[in-house]
Amino acid sequence: MPQLDTSTWFITIISSLITLFILFQLKISSQSFPLPPTLKTTATLKTKNPWESKWTKIYSPLSLPLQ
């Protein structure tokens, strides 16, 4: 039974990988991707709330004096 000649396997595998790499690069480079979304400037209407003009303070239960 003859021996299997494996001397050309290395160059065959390497050339196949290079070819696949080039084909995938060409395939990907031909794709057109959508542009990234741009921010829209929205004008917000400022409404005057009654509590904005008053000074308020929120007391934390831990900062209250002990009773």
Buried (B, 14 or more C-beta within 10 A) or exposed (E): EEEEEEEEEEEEEEEEEEEEEEEEEEEEEEEEEEEEEEEEEEEEEEEEEEEEEEEEEEEEEEEEEEE
